[in-house]
Amino acid sequence: MAEYEVVREIQNSCSGNQMRDVFFDEVETDDPVAYVKTLLKADKAELTVEVRDDDNLTVFADCSGMTQKFLFTRI
């Protein structure tokens, strides 16, 4: 299994608040997209994957209009 540092950013859609929630975690997984699906209701989330290089990728999740970004960096 590969080990990743995961940065999860959740956009705050409240007016007047430009901050976002940011969470850091270390996970072991062979499939980062499957990992994101376990965190979200995969049937209601629209996922887009952007590969940065062989070991790093970004998964964007649109969950009923709320955007989340998961940055996976291999450790």
PQR file with spaces between the fields and no chain letter, atoms N, CA, C, O and H, PARSE charges and radii, in Angstrom:
ATOM       1  N    MET     1       0.835   -1.186    0.000 -0.4000 1.5000
ATOM       2  CA   MET     1       0.000    0.000    0.000 -0.0000 2.0000
ATOM       3  C    MET     1       0.872    1.239    0.000  0.5500 1.7000
ATOM       4  O    MET     1       1.938    1.273    0.616 -0.5500 1.4000
ATOM       5  N    ALA     2       0.406    2.242   -0.692 -0.4000 1.5000
ATOM       6  CA   ALA     2       1.112    3.520   -0.731 -0.0000 2.0000
ATOM       7  C    ALA     2       0.647    4.380    0.442  0.5500 1.7000
ATOM       8  O    ALA     2      -0.505    4.298    0.869 -0.5500 1.4000
ATOM       9  H    ALA     2      -0.459    2.214   -1.193  0.4000 1.0000
ATOM      10  N    GLU     3       1.554    5.199    0.951 -0.4000 1.5000
ATOM      11  CA   GLU     3       1.228    6.107    2.048 -0.0000 2.0000
ATOM      12  C    GLU     3       1.191    7.530    1.500  0.5500 1.7000
ATOM      13  O    GLU     3       2.104    7.965    0.798 -0.5500 1.4000
ATOM      14  H    GLU     3       2.489    5.265    0.604  0.4000 1.0000
ATOM      15  N    TYR     4       0.112    8.250    1.836 -0.4000 1.5000
ATOM      16  CA   TYR     4      -0.082    9.604    1.334 -0.0000 2.0000
ATOM      17  C    TYR     4      -0.343   10.582    2.475  0.5500 1.7000
ATOM      18  O    TYR     4      -0.923   10.229    3.502 -0.5500 1.4000
ATOM      19  H    TYR     4      -0.630    7.897    2.406  0.4000 1.0000
ATOM      20  N    GLU     5       0.100   11.811    2.269 -0.4000 1.5000
ATOM      21  CA   GLU     5      -0.376   12.919    3.083 -0.0000 2.0000
ATOM      22  C    GLU     5      -1.568   13.478    2.323  0.5500 1.7000
ATOM      23  O    GLU     5      -1.475   13.756    1.127 -0.5500 1.4000
ATOM      24  H    GLU     5       0.572   12.098    1.435  0.4000 1.0000
ATOM      25  N    VAL     6      -2.685   13.643    3.016 -0.4000 1.5000
ATOM      26  CA   VAL     6      -3.901   14.132    2.378 -0.0000 2.0000
ATOM      27  C    VAL     6      -4.278   15.472    2.989  0.5500 1.7000
ATOM      28  O    VAL     6      -4.398   15.606    4.207 -0.5500 1.4000
ATOM      29  H    VAL     6      -2.761   13.417    3.987  0.4000 1.0000
ATOM      30  N    VAL     7      -4.463   16.458    2.125 -0.4000 1.5000
ATOM      31  CA   VAL     7      -4.972   17.764    2.547 -0.0000 2.0000
ATOM      32  C    VAL     7      -6.378   17.867    1.986  0.5500 1.7000
ATOM      33  O    VAL     7      -6.576   17.799    0.773 -0.5500 1.4000
ATOM      34  H    VAL     7      -4.366   16.350    1.136  0.4000 1.0000
ATOM      35  N    ARG     8      -7.349   18.029    2.865 -0.4000 1.5000
ATOM      36  CA   ARG     8      -8.754   18.136    2.458 -0.0000 2.0000
ATOM      37  C    ARG     8      -9.219   19.564    2.696  0.5500 1.7000
ATOM      38  O    ARG     8      -9.199   20.051    3.826 -0.5500 1.4000
ATOM      39  H    ARG     8      -7.187   18.084    3.851  0.4000 1.0000
ATOM      40  N    GLU     9      -9.639   20.232    1.624 -0.4000 1.5000
ATOM      41  CA   GLU     9     -10.129   21.604    1.714 -0.0000 2.0000
ATOM      42  C    GLU     9     -11.613   21.610    1.396  0.5500 1.7000
ATOM      43  O    GLU     9     -12.038   21.080    0.369 -0.5500 1.4000
ATOM      44  H    GLU     9      -9.655   19.836    0.706  0.4000 1.0000
ATOM      45  N    ILE    10     -12.400   22.211    2.277 -0.4000 1.5000
ATOM      46  CA   ILE    10     -13.834   22.339    2.068 -0.0000 2.0000
ATOM      47  C    ILE    10     -14.137   23.823    1.946  0.5500 1.7000
ATOM      48  O    ILE    10     -13.918   24.593    2.882 -0.5500 1.4000
ATOM      49  H    ILE    10     -12.054   22.642    3.111  0.4000 1.0000
ATOM      50  N    GLN    11     -14.642   24.217    0.783 -0.4000 1.5000
ATOM      51  CA   GLN    11     -14.961   25.624    0.543 -0.0000 2.0000
ATOM      52  C    GLN    11     -16.118   26.052    1.437  0.5500 1.7000
ATOM      53  O    GLN    11     -17.081   25.303    1.607 -0.5500 1.4000
ATOM      54  H    GLN    11     -14.820   23.592    0.023  0.4000 1.0000
ATOM      55  N    ASN    12     -16.032   27.244    2.005 -0.4000 1.5000
ATOM      56  CA   ASN    12     -17.089   27.805    2.826 -0.0000 2.0000
ATOM      57  C    ASN    12     -17.939   28.697    1.942  0.5500 1.7000
ATOM      58  O    ASN    12     -17.453   29.696    1.412 -0.5500 1.4000
ATOM      59  H    ASN    12     -15.251   27.853    1.866  0.4000 1.0000
ATOM      60  N    SER    13     -19.201   28.343    1.778 -0.4000 1.5000
ATOM      61  CA   SER    13     -20.076   29.101    0.875 -0.0000 2.0000
ATOM      62  C    SER    13     -20.868   30.194    1.585  0.5500 1.7000
ATOM      63  O    SER    13     -21.733   30.820    0.971 -0.5500 1.4000
ATOM      64  H    SER    13     -19.596   27.531    2.208  0.4000 1.0000
ATOM      65  N    CYS    14     -20.591   30.435    2.858 -0.4000 1.5000
ATOM      66  CA   CYS    14     -21.292   31.491    3.586 -0.0000 2.0000
ATOM      67  C    CYS    14     -20.841   32.850    3.068  0.5500 1.7000
ATOM      68  O    CYS    14     -19.650   33.080    2.859 -0.5500 1.4000
ATOM      69  H    CYS    14     -19.889   29.927    3.357  0.4000 1.0000
ATOM      70  N    SER    15     -21.794   33.743    2.864 -0.4000 1.5000
ATOM      71  CA   SER    15     -21.442   35.069    2.355 -0.0000 2.0000
ATOM      72  C    SER    15     -20.602   35.820    3.383  0.5500 1.7000
ATOM      73  O    SER    15     -20.858   35.743    4.585 -0.5500 1.4000
ATOM      74  H    SER    15     -22.762   33.557    3.033  0.4000 1.0000
ATOM      75  N    GLY    16     -19.605   36.542    2.901 -0.4000 1.5000
ATOM      76  CA   GLY    16     -18.751   37.329    3.768 -0.0000 2.0000
ATOM      77  C    GLY    16     -17.639   36.524    4.435  0.5500 1.7000
ATOM      78  O    GLY    16     -16.825   37.101    5.156 -0.5500 1.4000
ATOM      79  H    GLY    16     -19.398   36.605    1.924  0.4000 1.0000
ATOM      80  N    ASN    17     -17.581   35.234    4.221 -0.4000 1.5000
ATOM      81  CA   ASN    17     -16.557   34.395    4.825 -0.0000 2.0000
ATOM      82  C    ASN    17     -15.774   33.706    3.717  0.5500 1.7000
ATOM      83  O    ASN    17     -16.294   32.796    3.071 -0.5500 1.4000
ATOM      84  H    ASN    17     -18.243   34.766    3.635  0.4000 1.0000
ATOM      85  N    GLN    18     -14.557   34.116    3.491 -0.4000 1.5000
ATOM      86  CA   GLN    18     -13.738   33.565    2.426 -0.0000 2.0000
ATOM      87  C    GLN    18     -12.819   32.445    2.908  0.5500 1.7000
ATOM      88  O    GLN    18     -12.025   31.919    2.129 -0.5500 1.4000
ATOM      89  H    GLN    18     -14.135   34.856    4.016  0.4000 1.0000
ATOM      90  N    MET    19     -12.919   32.080    4.171 -0.4000 1.5000
ATOM      91  CA   MET    19     -12.068   31.028    4.725 -0.0000 2.0000
ATOM      92  C    MET    19     -12.563   29.668    4.260  0.5500 1.7000
ATOM      93  O    MET    19     -13.697   29.533    3.799 -0.5500 1.4000
ATOM      94  H    MET    19     -13.564   32.508    4.805  0.4000 1.0000
ATOM      95  N    ARG    20     -11.720   28.679    4.381 -0.4000 1.5000
ATOM      96  CA   ARG    20     -12.114   27.305    4.082 -0.0000 2.0000
ATOM      97  C    ARG    20     -11.648   26.419    5.215  0.5500 1.7000
ATOM      98  O    ARG    20     -10.687   26.734    5.917 -0.5500 1.4000
ATOM      99  H    ARG    20     -10.799   28.789    4.755  0.4000 1.0000
ATOM     100  N    ASP    21     -12.339   25.309    5.385 -0.4000 1.5000
ATOM     101  CA   ASP    21     -11.922   24.322    6.368 -0.0000 2.0000
ATOM     102  C    ASP    21     -10.818   23.487    5.736  0.5500 1.7000
ATOM     103  O    ASP    21     -10.948   23.042    4.595 -0.5500 1.4000
ATOM     104  H    ASP    21     -13.119   25.053    4.815  0.4000 1.0000
ATOM     105  N    VAL    22      -9.738   23.274    6.470 -0.4000 1.5000
ATOM     106  CA   VAL    22      -8.601   22.508    5.957 -0.0000 2.0000
ATOM     107  C    VAL    22      -8.242   21.437    6.992  0.5500 1.7000
ATOM     108  O    VAL    22      -8.069   21.724    8.176 -0.5500 1.4000
ATOM     109  H    VAL    22      -9.633   23.635    7.396  0.4000 1.0000
ATOM     110  N    PHE    23      -8.137   20.200    6.512 -0.4000 1.5000
ATOM     111  CA   PHE    23      -7.799   19.071    7.370 -0.0000 2.0000
ATOM     112  C    PHE    23      -6.594   18.348    6.783  0.5500 1.7000
ATOM     113  O    PHE    23      -6.467   18.235    5.564 -0.5500 1.4000
ATOM     114  H    PHE    23      -8.278   19.967    5.550  0.4000 1.0000
ATOM     115  N    PHE    24      -5.717   17.863    7.641 -0.4000 1.5000
ATOM     116  CA   PHE    24      -4.521   17.120    7.228 -0.0000 2.0000
ATOM     117  C    PHE    24      -4.603   15.714    7.812  0.5500 1.7000
ATOM     118  O    PHE    24      -5.048   15.522    8.944 -0.5500 1.4000
ATOM     119  H    PHE    24      -5.820   17.954    8.631  0.4000 1.0000
ATOM     120  N    ASP    25      -4.168   14.735    7.022 -0.4000 1.5000
ATOM     121  CA   ASP    25      -4.183   13.360    7.484 -0.0000 2.0000
ATOM     122  C    ASP    25      -3.131   12.559    6.720  0.5500 1.7000
ATOM     123  O    ASP    25      -2.704   12.960    5.637 -0.5500 1.4000
ATOM     124  H    ASP    25      -3.807   14.890    6.103  0.4000 1.0000
ATOM     125  N    GLU    26      -2.721   11.445    7.276 -0.4000 1.5000
ATOM     126  CA   GLU    26      -1.855   10.500    6.576 -0.0000 2.0000
ATOM     127  C    GLU    26      -2.641    9.207    6.431  0.5500 1.7000
ATOM     128  O    GLU    26      -3.178    8.685    7.408 -0.5500 1.4000
ATOM     129  H    GLU    26      -3.067   11.119    8.155  0.4000 1.0000
ATOM     130  N    VAL    27      -2.706    8.686    5.195 -0.4000 1.5000
ATOM     131  CA   VAL    27      -3.481    7.474    4.939 -0.0000 2.0000
ATOM     132  C    VAL    27      -2.661    6.487    4.113  0.5500 1.7000
ATOM     133  O    VAL    27      -1.752    6.871    3.377 -0.5500 1.4000
ATOM     134  H    VAL    27      -2.269    9.110    4.401  0.4000 1.0000
ATOM     135  N    GLU    28      -2.999    5.224    4.252 -0.4000 1.5000
ATOM     136  CA   GLU    28      -2.418    4.178    3.415 -0.0000 2.0000
ATOM     137  C    GLU    28      -3.517    3.666    2.500  0.5500 1.7000
ATOM     138  O    GLU    28      -4.548    3.188    2.975 -0.5500 1.4000
ATOM     139  H    GLU    28      -3.738    4.912    4.850  0.4000 1.0000
ATOM     140  N    THR    29      -3.309    3.760    1.194 -0.4000 1.5000
ATOM     141  CA   THR    29      -4.291    3.284    0.233 -0.0000 2.0000
ATOM     142  C    THR    29      -3.620    3.016   -1.103  0.5500 1.7000
ATOM     143  O    THR    29      -2.624    3.650   -1.450 -0.5500 1.4000
ATOM     144  H    THR    29      -2.472    4.149    0.808  0.4000 1.0000
ATOM     145  N    ASP    30      -4.172    2.076   -1.841 -0.4000 1.5000
ATOM     146  CA   ASP    30      -3.709    1.832   -3.202 -0.0000 2.0000
ATOM     147  C    ASP    30      -4.567    2.578   -4.212  0.5500 1.7000
ATOM     148  O    ASP    30      -4.204    2.686   -5.384 -0.5500 1.4000
ATOM     149  H    ASP    30      -4.982    1.561   -1.559  0.4000 1.0000
ATOM     150  N    ASP    31      -5.720    3.097   -3.752 -0.4000 1.5000
ATOM     151  CA   ASP    31      -6.647    3.784   -4.645 -0.0000 2.0000
ATOM     152  C    ASP    31      -7.194    5.042   -3.961  0.5500 1.7000
ATOM     153  O    ASP    31      -8.184    4.965   -3.234 -0.5500 1.4000
ATOM     154  H    ASP    31      -6.015    3.009   -2.800  0.4000 1.0000
ATOM     155  N    PRO    32      -6.558    6.199   -4.186 -0.5600 1.5000
ATOM     156  CA   PRO    32      -7.023    7.434   -3.542  0.2800 2.0000
ATOM     157  C    PRO    32      -8.477    7.799   -3.867  0.5500 1.7000
ATOM     158  O    PRO    32      -9.181    8.337   -3.012 -0.5500 1.4000
ATOM     159  N    VAL    33      -8.928    7.514   -5.081 -0.4000 1.5000
ATOM     160  CA   VAL    33     -10.310    7.835   -5.446 -0.0000 2.0000
ATOM     161  C    VAL    33     -11.281    6.995   -4.622  0.5500 1.7000
ATOM     162  O    VAL    33     -12.302    7.505   -4.160 -0.5500 1.4000
ATOM     163  H    VAL    33      -8.356    7.077   -5.775  0.4000 1.0000
ATOM     164  N    ALA    34     -10.975    5.724   -4.438 -0.4000 1.5000
ATOM     165  CA   ALA    34     -11.821    4.862   -3.607 -0.0000 2.0000
ATOM     166  C    ALA    34     -11.828    5.354   -2.162  0.5500 1.7000
ATOM     167  O    ALA    34     -12.854    5.282   -1.486 -0.5500 1.4000
ATOM     168  H    ALA    34     -10.146    5.310   -4.814  0.4000 1.0000
ATOM     169  N    TYR    35     -10.688    5.855   -1.689 -0.4000 1.5000
ATOM     170  CA   TYR    35     -10.614    6.410   -0.337 -0.0000 2.0000
ATOM     171  C    TYR    35     -11.570    7.600   -0.195  0.5500 1.7000
ATOM     172  O    TYR    35     -12.287    7.707    0.800 -0.5500 1.4000
ATOM     173  H    TYR    35      -9.854    5.914   -2.238  0.4000 1.0000
ATOM     174  N    VAL    36     -11.575    8.496   -1.195 -0.4000 1.5000
ATOM     175  CA   VAL    36     -12.481    9.654   -1.151 -0.0000 2.0000
ATOM     176  C    VAL    36     -13.931    9.183   -1.157  0.5500 1.7000
ATOM     177  O    VAL    36     -14.764    9.729   -0.434 -0.5500 1.4000
ATOM     178  H    VAL    36     -10.992    8.409   -2.002  0.4000 1.0000
ATOM     179  N    LYS    37     -14.234    8.182   -1.963 -0.4000 1.5000
ATOM     180  CA   LYS    37     -15.602    7.662   -2.026 -0.0000 2.0000
ATOM     181  C    LYS    37     -16.068    7.118   -0.690  0.5500 1.7000
ATOM     182  O    LYS    37     -17.256    7.189   -0.374 -0.5500 1.4000
ATOM     183  H    LYS    37     -13.557    7.738   -2.551  0.4000 1.0000
ATOM     184  N    THR    38     -15.143    6.571    0.107 -0.4000 1.5000
ATOM     185  CA   THR    38     -15.528    6.066    1.427 -0.0000 2.0000
ATOM     186  C    THR    38     -15.853    7.209    2.389  0.5500 1.7000
ATOM     187  O    THR    38     -16.640    7.032    3.319 -0.5500 1.4000
ATOM     188  H    THR    38     -14.178    6.514   -0.149  0.4000 1.0000
ATOM     189  N    LEU    39     -15.252    8.376    2.168 -0.4000 1.5000
ATOM     190  CA   LEU    39     -15.518    9.523    3.042 -0.0000 2.0000
ATOM     191  C    LEU    39     -16.823   10.229    2.696  0.5500 1.7000
ATOM     192  O    LEU    39     -17.466   10.826    3.560 -0.5500 1.4000
ATOM     193  H    LEU    39     -14.613    8.519    1.413  0.4000 1.0000
ATOM     194  N    LEU    40     -17.207   10.157    1.430 -0.4000 1.5000
ATOM     195  CA   LEU    40     -18.382   10.867    0.936 -0.0000 2.0000
ATOM     196  C    LEU    40     -19.441    9.870    0.499  0.5500 1.7000
ATOM     197  O    LEU    40     -19.152    8.690    0.300 -0.5500 1.4000
ATOM     198  H    LEU    40     -16.685    9.673    0.727  0.4000 1.0000
ATOM     199  N    LYS    41     -20.653   10.344    0.353 -0.4000 1.5000
ATOM     200  CA   LYS    41     -21.689    9.507   -0.246 -0.0000 2.0000
ATOM     201  C    LYS    41     -21.420    9.496   -1.744  0.5500 1.7000
ATOM     202  O    LYS    41     -21.834   10.402   -2.469 -0.5500 1.4000
ATOM     203  H    LYS    41     -20.888   11.302    0.515  0.4000 1.0000
ATOM     204  N    ALA    42     -20.728    8.471   -2.194 -0.4000 1.5000
ATOM     205  CA   ALA    42     -20.219    8.428   -3.567 -0.0000 2.0000
ATOM     206  C    ALA    42     -21.317    8.545   -4.609  0.5500 1.7000
ATOM     207  O    ALA    42     -21.067    9.057   -5.700 -0.5500 1.4000
ATOM     208  H    ALA    42     -20.391    7.735   -1.605  0.4000 1.0000
ATOM     209  N    ASP    43     -22.528    8.084   -4.306 -0.4000 1.5000
ATOM     210  CA   ASP    43     -23.595    8.163   -5.296 -0.0000 2.0000
ATOM     211  C    ASP    43     -24.091    9.596   -5.494  0.5500 1.7000
ATOM     212  O    ASP    43     -24.714    9.897   -6.512 -0.5500 1.4000
ATOM     213  H    ASP    43     -22.731    7.667   -3.420  0.4000 1.0000
ATOM     214  N    LYS    44     -23.822   10.480   -4.531 -0.4000 1.5000
ATOM     215  CA   LYS    44     -24.247   11.875   -4.639 -0.0000 2.0000
ATOM     216  C    LYS    44     -23.095   12.821   -4.947  0.5500 1.7000
ATOM     217  O    LYS    44     -23.316   14.014   -5.155 -0.5500 1.4000
ATOM     218  H    LYS    44     -23.316   10.236   -3.704  0.4000 1.0000
ATOM     219  N    ALA    45     -21.883   12.313   -4.979 -0.4000 1.5000
ATOM     220  CA   ALA    45     -20.701   13.145   -5.217 -0.0000 2.0000
ATOM     221  C    ALA    45     -20.220   12.955   -6.654  0.5500 1.7000
ATOM     222  O    ALA    45     -20.134   11.834   -7.156 -0.5500 1.4000
ATOM     223  H    ALA    45     -21.704   11.344   -4.810  0.4000 1.0000
ATOM     224  N    GLU    46     -19.912   14.069   -7.296 -0.4000 1.5000
ATOM     225  CA   GLU    46     -19.328   14.034   -8.636 -0.0000 2.0000
ATOM     226  C    GLU    46     -17.831   14.262   -8.486  0.5500 1.7000
ATOM     227  O    GLU    46     -17.408   15.325   -8.031 -0.5500 1.4000
ATOM     228  H    GLU    46     -19.982   14.980   -6.888  0.4000 1.0000
ATOM     229  N    LEU    47     -17.023   13.270   -8.866 -0.4000 1.5000
ATOM     230  CA   LEU    47     -15.580   13.326   -8.652 -0.0000 2.0000
ATOM     231  C    LEU    47     -14.844   13.616   -9.951  0.5500 1.7000
ATOM     232  O    LEU    47     -15.194   13.094  -11.009 -0.5500 1.4000
ATOM     233  H    LEU    47     -17.366   12.406   -9.236  0.4000 1.0000
ATOM     234  N    THR    48     -13.817   14.459   -9.853 -0.4000 1.5000
ATOM     235  CA   THR    48     -12.918   14.761  -10.962 -0.0000 2.0000
ATOM     236  C    THR    48     -11.501   14.561  -10.451  0.5500 1.7000
ATOM     237  O    THR    48     -11.155   15.015   -9.360 -0.5500 1.4000
ATOM     238  H    THR    48     -13.532   14.883   -8.993  0.4000 1.0000
ATOM     239  N    VAL    49     -10.676   13.875  -11.250 -0.4000 1.5000
ATOM     240  CA   VAL    49      -9.310   13.570  -10.827 -0.0000 2.0000
ATOM     241  C    VAL    49      -8.322   14.298  -11.731  0.5500 1.7000
ATOM     242  O    VAL    49      -8.444   14.275  -12.955 -0.5500 1.4000
ATOM     243  H    VAL    49     -10.957   13.507  -12.136  0.4000 1.0000
ATOM     244  N    GLU    50      -7.342   14.945  -11.104 -0.4000 1.5000
ATOM     245  CA   GLU    50      -6.266   15.641  -11.821 -0.0000 2.0000
ATOM     246  C    GLU    50      -4.944   15.027  -11.357  0.5500 1.7000
ATOM     247  O    GLU    50      -4.574   15.153  -10.190 -0.5500 1.4000
ATOM     248  H    GLU    50      -7.243   14.963  -10.109  0.4000 1.0000
ATOM     249  N    VAL    51      -4.238   14.368  -12.268 -0.4000 1.5000
ATOM     250  CA   VAL    51      -2.969   13.738  -11.927 -0.0000 2.0000
ATOM     251  C    VAL    51      -1.855   14.759  -12.111  0.5500 1.7000
ATOM     252  O    VAL    51      -1.680   15.309  -13.198 -0.5500 1.4000
ATOM     253  H    VAL    51      -4.539   14.266  -13.216  0.4000 1.0000
ATOM     254  N    ARG    52      -1.100   15.012  -11.037 -0.4000 1.5000
ATOM     255  CA   ARG    52      -0.011   15.986  -11.100 -0.0000 2.0000
ATOM     256  C    ARG    52       1.278   15.343  -11.563  0.5500 1.7000
ATOM     257  O    ARG    52       2.033   15.953  -12.320 -0.5500 1.4000
ATOM     258  H    ARG    52      -1.242   14.565  -10.153  0.4000 1.0000
ATOM     259  N    ASP    53       1.545   14.132  -11.128 -0.4000 1.5000
ATOM     260  CA   ASP    53       2.669   13.319  -11.607 -0.0000 2.0000
ATOM     261  C    ASP    53       2.399   11.894  -11.162  0.5500 1.7000
ATOM     262  O    ASP    53       1.289   11.589  -10.726 -0.5500 1.4000
ATOM     263  H    ASP    53       0.932   13.636  -10.512  0.4000 1.0000
ATOM     264  N    ASP    54       3.377   11.024  -11.260 -0.4000 1.5000
ATOM     265  CA   ASP    54       3.149    9.606  -10.983 -0.0000 2.0000
ATOM     266  C    ASP    54       2.660    9.322   -9.566  0.5500 1.7000
ATOM     267  O    ASP    54       1.890    8.383   -9.364 -0.5500 1.4000
ATOM     268  H    ASP    54       4.279   11.272  -11.613  0.4000 1.0000
ATOM     269  N    ASP    55       3.082   10.098   -8.595 -0.4000 1.5000
ATOM     270  CA   ASP    55       2.762    9.796   -7.204 -0.0000 2.0000
ATOM     271  C    ASP    55       1.793   10.772   -6.543  0.5500 1.7000
ATOM     272  O    ASP    55       1.390   10.547   -5.402 -0.5500 1.4000
ATOM     273  H    ASP    55       3.708   10.860   -8.758  0.4000 1.0000
ATOM     274  N    ASN    56       1.413   11.832   -7.219 -0.4000 1.5000
ATOM     275  CA   ASN    56       0.599   12.869   -6.599 -0.0000 2.0000
ATOM     276  C    ASN    56      -0.629   13.158   -7.467  0.5500 1.7000
ATOM     277  O    ASN    56      -0.550   13.192   -8.695 -0.5500 1.4000
ATOM     278  H    ASN    56       1.740   12.014   -8.146  0.4000 1.0000
ATOM     279  N    LEU    57      -1.773   13.367   -6.791 -0.4000 1.5000
ATOM     280  CA   LEU    57      -2.976   13.696   -7.537 -0.0000 2.0000
ATOM     281  C    LEU    57      -3.915   14.526   -6.692  0.5500 1.7000
ATOM     282  O    LEU    57      -3.778   14.606   -5.472 -0.5500 1.4000
ATOM     283  H    LEU    57      -1.838   13.340   -5.793  0.4000 1.0000
ATOM     284  N    THR    58      -4.876   15.147   -7.369 -0.4000 1.5000
ATOM     285  CA   THR    58      -5.895   15.951   -6.713 -0.0000 2.0000
ATOM     286  C    THR    58      -7.249   15.403   -7.116  0.5500 1.7000
ATOM     287  O    THR    58      -7.499   15.156   -8.295 -0.5500 1.4000
ATOM     288  H    THR    58      -4.987   15.082   -8.360  0.4000 1.0000
ATOM     289  N    VAL    59      -8.127   15.212   -6.136 -0.4000 1.5000
ATOM     290  CA   VAL    59      -9.489   14.768   -6.401 -0.0000 2.0000
ATOM     291  C    VAL    59     -10.415   15.902   -5.989  0.5500 1.7000
ATOM     292  O    VAL    59     -10.388   16.352   -4.843 -0.5500 1.4000
ATOM     293  H    VAL    59      -7.924   15.413   -5.178  0.4000 1.0000
ATOM     294  N    PHE    60     -11.235   16.361   -6.928 -0.4000 1.5000
ATOM     295  CA   PHE    60     -12.246   17.375   -6.660 -0.0000 2.0000
ATOM     296  C    PHE    60     -13.582   16.673   -6.509  0.5500 1.7000
ATOM     297  O    PHE    60     -13.941   15.831   -7.332 -0.5500 1.4000
ATOM     298  H    PHE    60     -11.258   15.996   -7.859  0.4000 1.0000
ATOM     299  N    ALA    61     -14.316   17.012   -5.470 -0.4000 1.5000
ATOM     300  CA   ALA    61     -15.623   16.392   -5.219 -0.0000 2.0000
ATOM     301  C    ALA    61     -16.675   17.484   -5.129  0.5500 1.7000
ATOM     302  O    ALA    61     -16.558   18.406   -4.321 -0.5500 1.4000
ATOM     303  H    ALA    61     -14.025   17.696   -4.801  0.4000 1.0000
ATOM     304  N    ASP    62     -17.695   17.377   -5.955 -0.4000 1.5000
ATOM     305  CA   ASP    62     -18.834   18.284   -5.896 -0.0000 2.0000
ATOM     306  C    ASP    62     -19.970   17.519   -5.238  0.5500 1.7000
ATOM     307  O    ASP    62     -20.543   16.605   -5.831 -0.5500 1.4000
ATOM     308  H    ASP    62     -17.790   16.628   -6.611  0.4000 1.0000
ATOM     309  N    CYS    63     -20.289   17.898   -4.012 -0.4000 1.5000
ATOM     310  CA   CYS    63     -21.316   17.218   -3.223 -0.0000 2.0000
ATOM     311  C    CYS    63     -22.509   18.151   -3.050  0.5500 1.7000
ATOM     312  O    CYS    63     -22.534   18.972   -2.133 -0.5500 1.4000
ATOM     313  H    CYS    63     -19.824   18.640   -3.530  0.4000 1.0000
ATOM     314  N    SER    64     -23.474   18.025   -3.914 -0.4000 1.5000
ATOM     315  CA   SER    64     -24.693   18.850   -3.848 -0.0000 2.0000
ATOM     316  C    SER    64     -24.366   20.339   -3.814  0.5500 1.7000
ATOM     317  O    SER    64     -24.968   21.096   -3.052 -0.5500 1.4000
ATOM     318  H    SER    64     -23.453   17.358   -4.658  0.4000 1.0000
ATOM     319  N    GLY    65     -23.414   20.755   -4.643 -0.4000 1.5000
ATOM     320  CA   GLY    65     -23.061   22.167   -4.747 -0.0000 2.0000
ATOM     321  C    GLY    65     -21.934   22.612   -3.841  0.5500 1.7000
ATOM     322  O    GLY    65     -21.439   23.729   -3.995 -0.5500 1.4000
ATOM     323  H    GLY    65     -22.926   20.141   -5.262  0.4000 1.0000
ATOM     324  N    MET    66     -21.508   21.781   -2.898 -0.4000 1.5000
ATOM     325  CA   MET    66     -20.392   22.126   -2.030 -0.0000 2.0000
ATOM     326  C    MET    66     -19.134   21.449   -2.584  0.5500 1.7000
ATOM     327  O    MET    66     -19.116   20.239   -2.807 -0.5500 1.4000
ATOM     328  H    MET    66     -21.910   20.874   -2.773  0.4000 1.0000
ATOM     329  N    THR    67     -18.096   22.239   -2.801 -0.4000 1.5000
ATOM     330  CA   THR    67     -16.872   21.720   -3.397 -0.0000 2.0000
ATOM     331  C    THR    67     -15.858   21.355   -2.330  0.5500 1.7000
ATOM     332  O    THR    67     -15.635   22.103   -1.378 -0.5500 1.4000
ATOM     333  H    THR    67     -18.110   23.223   -2.620  0.4000 1.0000
ATOM     334  N    GLN    68     -15.241   20.177   -2.508 -0.4000 1.5000
ATOM     335  CA   GLN    68     -14.150   19.738   -1.647 -0.0000 2.0000
ATOM     336  C    GLN    68     -12.978   19.353   -2.538  0.5500 1.7000
ATOM     337  O    GLN    68     -13.154   18.840   -3.643 -0.5500 1.4000
ATOM     338  H    GLN    68     -15.422   19.569   -3.281  0.4000 1.0000
ATOM     339  N    LYS    69     -11.781   19.611   -2.032 -0.4000 1.5000
ATOM     340  CA   LYS    69     -10.573   19.258   -2.769 -0.0000 2.0000
ATOM     341  C    LYS    69      -9.704   18.394   -1.874  0.5500 1.7000
ATOM     342  O    LYS    69      -9.458   18.733   -0.716 -0.5500 1.4000
ATOM     343  H    LYS    69     -11.637   20.027   -1.134  0.4000 1.0000
ATOM     344  N    PHE    70      -9.238   17.265   -2.421 -0.4000 1.5000
ATOM     345  CA   PHE    70      -8.362   16.339   -1.717 -0.0000 2.0000
ATOM     346  C    PHE    70      -7.032   16.290   -2.448  0.5500 1.7000
ATOM     347  O    PHE    70      -6.968   15.836   -3.590 -0.5500 1.4000
ATOM     348  H    PHE    70      -9.438   16.989   -3.361  0.4000 1.0000
ATOM     349  N    LEU    71      -5.969   16.755   -1.800 -0.4000 1.5000
ATOM     350  CA   LEU    71      -4.629   16.731   -2.390 -0.0000 2.0000
ATOM     351  C    LEU    71      -3.866   15.541   -1.815  0.5500 1.7000
ATOM     352  O    LEU    71      -3.607   15.494   -0.612 -0.5500 1.4000
ATOM     353  H    LEU    71      -6.021   17.124   -0.872  0.4000 1.0000
ATOM     354  N    PHE    72      -3.509   14.593   -2.656 -0.4000 1.5000
ATOM     355  CA   PHE    72      -2.775   13.405   -2.242 -0.0000 2.0000
ATOM     356  C    PHE    72      -1.314   13.559   -2.645  0.5500 1.7000
ATOM     357  O    PHE    72      -1.004   13.683   -3.830 -0.5500 1.4000
ATOM     358  H    PHE    72      -3.719   14.632   -3.633  0.4000 1.0000
ATOM     359  N    THR    73      -0.419   13.552   -1.663 -0.4000 1.5000
ATOM     360  CA   THR    73       1.025   13.642   -1.908 -0.0000 2.0000
ATOM     361  C    THR    73       1.659   12.402   -1.302  0.5500 1.7000
ATOM     362  O    THR    73       1.527   12.148   -0.104 -0.5500 1.4000
ATOM     363  H    THR    73      -0.671   13.452   -0.701  0.4000 1.0000
ATOM     364  N    ARG    74       2.343   11.637   -2.128 -0.4000 1.5000
ATOM     365  CA   ARG    74       2.949   10.387   -1.666 -0.0000 2.0000
ATOM     366  C    ARG    74       4.095   10.679   -0.706  0.5500 1.7000
ATOM     367  O    ARG    74       4.919   11.562   -0.946 -0.5500 1.4000
ATOM     368  H    ARG    74       2.450   11.843   -3.101  0.4000 1.0000
ATOM     369  N    ILE    75       4.129    9.932    0.369 -0.4000 1.5000
ATOM     370  CA   ILE    75       5.164   10.088    1.390 -0.0000 2.0000
ATOM     371  C    ILE    75       6.263    9.080    1.122  0.5500 1.7000
ATOM     372  O    ILE    75       7.246    9.027    1.861 -0.5500 1.4000
ATOM     373  H    ILE    75       3.460    9.216    0.564  0.4000 1.0000
